């Protein structure tokens, strides 16, 4: 791991991965825990009412993630599911996004034994303010007070704690770039190209449905075979990054987001940019974790 990264980062992300639960399908009536005891509404018995927690919601193009941290910024629970309710940072299925977030919220509440009432959320750099408000409105409609909205690369750096360099968030639909100087973001940009484009290329080349391409893309047994198909998309990501950092003295690039998990992604970006590129462990969860850290809720 680079000396520029928080030395506790891997431990933190291991704990995050243990806390997260995938939701591959809608919850059934029984799983929703409509019974008060199942939902853990007997808070006195559990001895916790969630007063000091921080919550983050990441409405991504590919994955929607809900994450809960304790007062020490340690992950305690969370859930995520593949869902295409957002495209390139824009909410394209408002009702679907609300329903999905409600289901994830109910599932996490059952884990914790108390109701979630607030959360922060994130957005790709460059998204119109109206769309940022739409994302916040999804939280409100799902029963969560939106306490803060933060751009995704800045959220990622709340976890990475980089003082100088570039954070590149490659999500499902877009590549976000943030440049940091002395720990402060001095430049952000965002362009379309992300993991969804990997899937589209695979689907077209193999003449298979998009959903099947998504499954193949994340199958470790298939990734080496598919690499020649997706490498041009990786090169485009590298070209986007190179263009946006050209005017700044960047010595290291840190990659986060689900698409960064694909083997070889960091090496391709490093080859294109000529700059040392680091992919931290569990990159899918770094931005949602940083969003949760930016939850500004106060129970005072």
C-alpha positions as CSV (number, residue, x, y, z in Angstrom):
1,X,0.0,0.0,0.0
2,X,1.2,3.5,-0.8
3,X,2.7,5.6,2.0
4,X,0.1,8.3,1.0
5,X,-2.8,6.1,2.2
6,X,-4.2,5.9,5.7
7,X,-2.4,2.9,7.3
8,X,-5.7,1.7,8.8
9,X,-7.4,1.7,5.5
10,X,-7.3,-2.0,4.7
11,X,-8.6,-2.8,8.2
12,X,-11.4,-0.3,7.8
13,X,-12.4,-1.7,4.4
14,X,-12.2,-5.3,5.6
15,X,-14.7,-4.3,8.4
16,X,-16.9,-2.6,5.8
17,X,-17.0,-5.7,3.6
18,X,-18.1,-7.8,6.6
19,X,-20.8,-5.3,7.5
20,X,-22.3,-5.2,4.0
21,X,-25.0,-7.5,2.7
22,X,-25.9,-7.8,-1.0
23,X,-29.7,-7.8,-1.8
24,X,-30.0,-9.6,-5.1
25,X,-33.8,-9.4,-5.3
26,X,-36.7,-7.5,-3.8
27,X,-37.5,-8.4,-0.2
28,X,-40.6,-10.5,0.4
29,X,-43.4,-9.4,2.7
30,X,-42.1,-11.7,5.4
31,X,-38.5,-10.4,5.0
32,X,-39.6,-6.9,5.3
33,X,-40.4,-7.7,9.0
34,X,-43.7,-5.9,9.2
35,X,-44.0,-7.4,12.7
36,X,-42.7,-4.8,15.2
37,X,-40.5,-7.2,17.0
38,X,-39.0,-8.5,13.8
39,X,-38.2,-5.0,12.8
40,X,-36.5,-4.4,16.1
41,X,-38.8,-1.6,17.2
42,X,-38.4,-2.7,20.8
43,X,-35.4,-0.4,21.2
44,X,-35.2,-0.7,24.9
45,X,-34.6,-4.4,24.7
46,X,-31.9,-3.8,22.1
47,X,-30.3,-1.0,24.2
48,X,-29.7,1.2,21.2
49,X,-31.6,3.9,19.3
50,X,-29.1,4.9,16.7
51,X,-28.6,8.4,18.2
52,X,-24.9,8.6,17.2
53,X,-24.8,6.7,13.9
54,X,-23.9,8.2,10.5
55,X,-25.6,6.9,7.3
56,X,-24.6,7.2,3.7
57,X,-26.6,6.5,0.5
58,X,-24.8,6.1,-2.8
59,X,-27.3,6.0,-5.7
60,X,-25.0,4.7,-8.4
61,X,-25.6,3.8,-12.0
62,X,-24.9,0.1,-11.3
63,X,-25.2,-0.3,-7.5
64,X,-27.3,1.5,-4.9
65,X,-25.5,1.3,-1.5
66,X,-26.7,2.1,2.0
67,X,-24.0,2.2,4.7
68,X,-24.2,2.8,8.5
69,X,-21.3,3.8,10.7
70,X,-21.1,4.1,14.5
71,X,-19.9,7.2,16.4
72,X,-16.3,6.1,15.8
73,X,-16.8,6.0,12.0
74,X,-16.6,2.2,12.0
75,X,-19.1,0.3,9.7
76,X,-21.8,-1.6,11.6
77,X,-24.3,-2.5,8.9
78,X,-25.2,-1.9,5.2
79,X,-26.7,-3.3,2.1
80,X,-26.3,-2.9,-1.7
81,X,-28.0,-4.1,-4.8
82,X,-27.5,-3.9,-8.6
83,X,-30.1,-1.6,-10.0
84,X,-30.2,0.8,-12.9
85,X,-32.3,3.6,-11.4
86,X,-29.6,6.2,-12.1
87,X,-27.8,7.0,-15.3
88,X,-24.6,9.1,-15.4
89,X,-25.5,10.8,-12.1
90,X,-29.1,11.5,-13.1
91,X,-32.1,9.8,-11.5
92,X,-34.0,8.2,-14.4
93,X,-36.4,6.0,-12.3
94,X,-37.5,8.1,-9.4
95,X,-40.1,5.7,-8.1
96,X,-37.8,2.7,-8.6
97,X,-35.0,4.5,-6.7
98,X,-37.4,5.2,-3.8
99,X,-38.7,1.7,-3.6
100,X,-35.2,0.2,-3.8
101,X,-33.9,2.5,-1.0
102,X,-36.9,1.7,1.2
103,X,-36.2,-2.0,0.8
104,X,-32.5,-1.6,1.6
105,X,-33.4,0.6,4.6
106,X,-35.8,-1.9,6.0
107,X,-33.3,-4.7,5.7
108,X,-30.6,-2.7,7.5
109,X,-33.1,-1.6,10.2
110,X,-33.8,-5.3,10.8
111,X,-30.0,-5.9,11.2
112,X,-29.7,-3.0,13.7
113,X,-32.9,-3.1,15.6
114,X,-33.8,0.6,15.2
115,X,-35.1,2.9,12.5
116,X,-32.8,4.9,10.3
117,X,-34.0,8.5,10.0
118,X,-31.2,10.5,8.3
119,X,-28.4,10.1,5.8
120,X,-26.0,11.9,3.5
121,X,-25.8,11.2,-0.2
122,X,-23.4,11.9,-3.1
123,X,-23.2,13.0,-6.7
124,X,-20.7,12.9,-9.5
125,X,-18.9,16.2,-10.1
126,X,-20.5,18.4,-12.7
127,X,-24.1,17.1,-12.2
128,X,-26.6,20.0,-12.4
129,X,-27.9,21.2,-9.1
130,X,-31.4,20.2,-10.0
131,X,-30.3,16.6,-10.3
132,X,-28.5,16.8,-6.9
133,X,-31.8,18.0,-5.4
134,X,-33.5,15.0,-7.1
135,X,-31.1,12.6,-5.4
136,X,-31.8,14.3,-2.0
137,X,-35.5,14.0,-2.7
138,X,-35.2,10.2,-3.2
139,X,-33.8,10.0,0.4
140,X,-36.6,12.1,1.8
141,X,-39.3,10.1,0.0
142,X,-37.7,6.9,1.4
143,X,-38.0,8.3,5.0
144,X,-34.5,9.7,5.4
145,X,-33.7,13.3,6.3
146,X,-31.0,14.3,3.8
147,X,-28.3,16.0,6.0
148,X,-25.7,16.6,3.4
149,X,-24.8,16.1,-0.3
150,X,-21.1,15.7,-1.2
151,X,-19.4,15.1,-4.6
152,X,-18.2,11.5,-4.9
153,X,-14.4,12.0,-5.3
154,X,-14.4,14.3,-2.2
155,X,-16.4,11.6,-0.3
156,X,-13.8,9.0,-1.4
157,X,-11.0,11.2,0.0
158,X,-12.7,11.3,3.4
159,X,-11.6,7.6,3.5
160,X,-8.4,7.8,1.6
161,X,-7.0,10.9,3.4
162,X,-4.8,11.9,0.4
163,X,-3.0,15.2,0.7
164,X,-1.7,15.5,-2.8
165,X,-2.7,13.5,-5.9
166,X,-5.8,12.6,-7.9
167,X,-8.8,10.5,-6.9
168,X,-10.6,8.8,-9.8
169,X,-14.0,7.3,-9.1
170,X,-15.0,4.9,-11.9
171,X,-18.6,4.0,-11.2
172,X,-21.2,2.3,-13.4
173,X,-21.8,5.2,-15.7
174,X,-19.1,7.9,-15.2
175,X,-15.5,8.6,-14.4
176,X,-15.1,11.3,-11.8
177,X,-11.8,13.0,-11.2
178,X,-10.7,15.1,-8.2
179,X,-7.3,16.8,-7.8
180,X,-6.1,17.4,-4.3
181,X,-3.5,19.9,-2.9
182,X,-2.7,19.9,0.8
183,X,-5.7,17.8,1.5
184,X,-8.1,20.2,-0.3
185,X,-10.0,19.5,-3.6
186,X,-8.8,22.1,-6.1
187,X,-10.4,20.6,-9.3
188,X,-13.2,18.2,-10.1
189,X,-14.6,16.8,-13.4
190,X,-16.8,14.0,-14.5
191,X,-17.3,12.3,-17.9
192,X,-19.5,9.4,-19.1
193,X,-17.6,6.1,-19.2
194,X,-17.7,3.4,-16.5
195,X,-18.5,-0.2,-15.7
196,X,-21.8,-0.2,-17.6
197,X,-19.7,0.5,-20.8
198,X,-17.7,-2.7,-20.0
199,X,-20.9,-4.6,-20.0
200,X,-22.2,-3.1,-23.2
201,X,-19.0,-4.0,-25.0
202,X,-19.1,-7.5,-23.7
203,X,-22.8,-7.9,-24.6
204,X,-22.2,-6.6,-28.2
205,X,-19.0,-8.7,-28.8
206,X,-20.6,-12.0,-27.5
207,X,-24.1,-11.3,-28.7
208,X,-25.6,-11.8,-25.3
209,X,-28.1,-9.9,-23.1
210,X,-26.8,-7.0,-21.1
211,X,-27.7,-8.8,-17.8
212,X,-25.7,-11.8,-18.8
213,X,-22.7,-9.6,-19.7
214,X,-23.0,-8.0,-16.2
215,X,-22.7,-11.4,-14.6
216,X,-19.7,-12.4,-16.8
217,X,-17.9,-9.2,-16.1
218,X,-17.9,-9.8,-12.3
219,X,-17.0,-13.5,-12.6
220,X,-13.3,-13.9,-11.7
221,X,-13.2,-17.1,-13.9
222,X,-14.2,-15.0,-17.0
223,X,-12.3,-11.8,-16.4
224,X,-9.0,-12.8,-18.1
225,X,-10.8,-14.0,-21.2
226,X,-12.9,-10.8,-21.4
227,X,-10.0,-8.4,-20.7
228,X,-9.2,-7.8,-24.5
229,X,-12.8,-6.8,-25.0
230,X,-12.9,-4.2,-22.1
231,X,-9.3,-3.0,-22.4
232,X,-10.3,-0.2,-24.9
233,X,-12.8,1.1,-22.4
234,X,-10.1,1.1,-19.7
235,X,-7.9,3.0,-22.1
236,X,-10.7,5.6,-22.6
237,X,-10.9,6.0,-18.8
238,X,-7.1,6.5,-18.8
239,X,-7.5,9.1,-21.5
240,X,-10.2,11.0,-19.6
241,X,-8.0,11.0,-16.5
242,X,-4.9,12.1,-18.4
243,X,-6.8,15.0,-20.0
244,X,-8.1,16.4,-16.7
245,X,-4.9,16.1,-14.7
246,X,-2.7,17.5,-17.5
247,X,-2.5,21.0,-16.0
248,X,-1.7,19.8,-12.5
249,X,1.5,18.2,-11.0
250,X,-0.1,14.9,-10.1
251,X,2.4,12.2,-8.9
252,X,-0.1,9.5,-7.8
253,X,-3.6,8.4,-8.9
254,X,-5.9,6.6,-6.5
255,X,-8.8,4.7,-8.1
256,X,-12.1,3.8,-6.5
257,X,-15.5,2.7,-7.6
258,X,-16.8,-0.7,-8.7
259,X,-15.3,-0.7,-12.2
260,X,-11.8,-0.2,-10.6
261,X,-12.1,-3.8,-9.2
262,X,-11.7,-5.3,-12.7
263,X,-8.2,-6.9,-12.8
264,X,-5.7,-4.8,-14.8
265,X,-7.7,-1.6,-14.6
266,X,-5.0,0.2,-12.5
267,X,-2.2,-0.9,-14.8
268,X,-4.0,0.3,-17.9
269,X,-4.6,3.7,-16.4
270,X,-1.0,3.9,-15.3
271,X,0.2,3.0,-18.8
272,X,-2.0,5.7,-20.4
273,X,-1.3,8.5,-17.9
274,X,2.3,7.6,-17.2
275,X,1.6,8.2,-13.5
276,X,1.7,5.7,-10.6
277,X,-1.8,4.4,-10.1
278,X,-3.1,2.7,-6.9
279,X,-6.3,0.7,-6.5
280,X,-7.0,0.4,-2.8
281,X,-8.7,-2.7,-1.4
282,X,-12.5,-3.0,-1.7
283,X,-12.9,0.1,-4.0
284,X,-16.6,-0.4,-4.4
285,X,-17.2,0.6,-0.8
286,X,-14.8,3.6,-0.5
287,X,-17.2,6.3,-1.8
288,X,-20.3,5.1,0.1
289,X,-18.1,4.9,3.2
290,X,-17.0,8.5,2.7
291,X,-20.5,9.6,2.0
292,X,-21.6,8.2,5.4
293,X,-18.7,10.0,7.1
294,X,-20.2,13.2,5.7
295,X,-23.6,12.7,7.4
296,X,-24.0,15.9,9.3
297,X,-26.9,14.8,11.5
298,X,-27.0,16.2,15.0
299,X,-29.2,14.9,17.8
300,X,-28.6,17.9,20.0
